[in-house]
């Protein structure tokens, strides 16, 4: 079955692209501020992967029955949560990032979504 590209797919790619752009300054500061930079980079990677995985799960559950969709969503939510927790433990133990920066980076996708929404509202009002 061929997947049809939608505006939603473009939206997800755009949000992830914006989040990945925030890694450029972190990479530049990697030698001088290792703990903060590695915290930001690993956090944004986790946040982006989690967002992509969530969007993929939402798209795949659209064609299912409501009951099976609800059960599938519950299972996948818990699996994503455990995967994120295991990833976070591994990153903290091995790379020792700044925990505050890592936590902020974990919500970078949410912050980007809000920022993008505000940007779209401002652009609509200008037109």
Kinemage of the C-alpha trace (Angstrom):
@kinemage 1
@onewidth
@group {chain A} dominant
@subgroup {mainchain}
@vectorlist {calphas} color= white
{ca unk a 1} P 0.000 0.000 0.000
{ca unk a 2} L 1.379 3.376 -0.991
{ca unk a 3} L 1.537 6.053 1.679
{ca unk a 4} L 0.061 9.389 0.698
{ca unk a 5} L 2.026 12.468 1.739
{ca unk a 6} L -0.075 14.873 3.728
{ca unk a 7} L 0.385 18.303 5.204
{ca unk a 8} L 0.789 16.555 8.551
{ca unk a 9} L 3.898 14.704 7.309
{ca unk a 10} L 5.402 17.987 6.157
{ca unk a 11} L 4.566 19.580 9.515
{ca unk a 12} L 6.355 16.789 11.418
{ca unk a 13} L 9.418 17.068 9.175
{ca unk a 14} L 9.454 20.861 9.557
{ca unk a 15} L 9.296 20.671 13.372
{ca unk a 16} L 12.076 18.078 13.514
{ca unk a 17} L 14.188 20.160 11.116
{ca unk a 18} L 13.805 23.244 13.325
{ca unk a 19} L 14.795 21.243 16.415
{ca unk a 20} L 17.816 19.823 14.601
{ca unk a 21} L 18.904 23.338 13.635
{ca unk a 22} L 19.239 24.135 17.342
{ca unk a 23} L 22.016 21.547 17.508
{ca unk a 24} L 24.320 23.689 15.369
{ca unk a 25} L 25.249 26.093 18.217
{ca unk a 26} L 25.518 23.122 20.585
{ca unk a 27} L 28.012 21.442 18.274
{ca unk a 28} L 30.016 24.664 18.055
{ca unk a 29} L 30.170 24.879 21.871
{ca unk a 30} L 30.955 21.180 22.315
{ca unk a 31} L 34.685 21.633 23.053
{ca unk a 32} L 34.261 24.447 25.569
{ca unk a 33} L 30.975 23.455 27.253
{ca unk a 34} L 30.904 19.668 26.846
{ca unk a 35} L 28.378 18.870 29.554
{ca unk a 36} L 25.797 21.409 28.399
{ca unk a 37} L 26.321 20.781 24.680
{ca unk a 38} L 26.117 17.007 24.937
{ca unk a 39} L 23.032 17.371 27.132
{ca unk a 40} L 21.323 19.525 24.523
{ca unk a 41} L 22.308 17.315 21.579
{ca unk a 42} L 21.251 14.033 23.177
{ca unk a 43} L 18.059 15.574 24.542
{ca unk a 44} L 16.973 16.985 21.191
{ca unk a 45} L 17.738 13.685 19.488
{ca unk a 46} L 15.545 11.874 22.017
{ca unk a 47} L 12.801 14.479 21.723
{ca unk a 48} L 12.828 14.381 17.915
{ca unk a 49} L 12.792 10.599 17.761
{ca unk a 50} L 9.975 10.480 20.300
{ca unk a 51} L 7.952 13.017 18.276
{ca unk a 52} L 8.547 11.156 15.012
{ca unk a 53} L 7.636 7.848 16.634
{ca unk a 54} L 4.462 9.395 18.069
{ca unk a 55} L 3.442 10.831 14.690
{ca unk a 56} L 4.072 7.484 13.021
{ca unk a 57} L 1.912 5.740 15.633
{ca unk a 58} L -0.874 8.277 15.155
{ca unk a 59} L -0.824 7.807 11.382
{ca unk a 60} L -0.861 4.023 11.686
{ca unk a 61} L -3.762 3.993 14.147
{ca unk a 62} L -5.971 6.231 11.979
{ca unk a 63} L -7.164 3.309 9.864
{ca unk a 64} L -7.978 1.001 12.780
{ca unk a 65} L -11.164 0.494 14.722
{ca unk a 66} L -11.607 2.788 17.744
{ca unk a 67} L -11.204 0.012 20.345
{ca unk a 68} L -8.081 -1.483 18.785
{ca unk a 69} L -6.711 1.997 18.155
{ca unk a 70} L -7.145 2.923 21.817
{ca unk a 71} L -5.453 -0.272 23.017
{ca unk a 72} L -2.631 0.097 20.501
{ca unk a 73} L -2.081 3.729 21.509
{ca unk a 74} L -1.911 2.786 25.181
{ca unk a 75} L 0.636 0.036 24.545
{ca unk a 76} L 2.786 2.194 22.294
{ca unk a 77} L 2.676 5.127 24.729
{ca unk a 78} L 4.019 2.912 27.508
{ca unk a 79} L 6.634 1.397 25.210
{ca unk a 80} L 7.814 4.860 24.084
{ca unk a 81} L 7.970 5.989 27.707
{ca unk a 82} L 10.094 2.977 28.728
{ca unk a 83} L 12.349 3.400 25.681
{ca unk a 84} L 12.873 7.080 26.547
{ca unk a 85} L 13.624 6.203 30.176
{ca unk a 86} L 16.178 3.549 29.174
{ca unk a 87} L 17.773 5.947 26.667
{ca unk a 88} L 17.961 8.666 29.331
{ca unk a 89} L 19.594 6.376 31.878
{ca unk a 90} L 22.162 5.203 29.338
{ca unk a 91} L 22.958 8.791 28.288
{ca unk a 92} L 23.260 10.036 31.872
{ca unk a 93} L 25.492 7.143 32.933
{ca unk a 94} L 27.766 7.104 29.883
{ca unk a 95} L 28.017 10.744 28.743
{ca unk a 96} L 27.253 12.610 31.997
{ca unk a 97} L 25.377 15.574 30.479
{ca unk a 98} L 24.103 18.588 32.374
{ca unk a 99} L 20.769 17.246 33.638
{ca unk a 100} L 18.949 20.597 33.468
{ca unk a 101} L 19.973 21.200 29.861
{ca unk a 102} L 19.122 17.596 28.984
{ca unk a 103} L 15.669 18.006 30.539
{ca unk a 104} L 15.088 21.259 28.681
{ca unk a 105} L 16.147 19.613 25.434
{ca unk a 106} L 13.660 16.795 26.035
{ca unk a 107} L 10.854 19.355 25.724
{ca unk a 108} L 12.445 21.115 22.728
{ca unk a 109} L 9.885 19.674 20.313
{ca unk a 110} L 7.001 20.933 22.446
{ca unk a 111} L 8.599 24.377 22.661
{ca unk a 112} L 9.135 24.357 18.900
{ca unk a 113} L 5.508 23.378 18.269
{ca unk a 114} L 4.314 26.297 20.417
{ca unk a 115} L 6.749 28.684 18.748
{ca unk a 116} L 5.733 27.517 15.285
{ca unk a 117} L 2.048 27.918 16.179
{ca unk a 118} L 2.648 31.486 17.363
{ca unk a 119} L 4.656 32.206 14.203
{ca unk a 120} L 1.783 30.926 12.035
{ca unk a 121} L -0.748 33.048 13.974
{ca unk a 122} L 1.335 36.181 13.514
{ca unk a 123} L 1.794 35.493 9.801
{ca unk a 124} L -1.949 34.954 9.290
{ca unk a 125} L -2.765 38.245 10.984
{ca unk a 126} L -0.289 40.134 8.788
{ca unk a 127} L -1.969 38.882 5.594
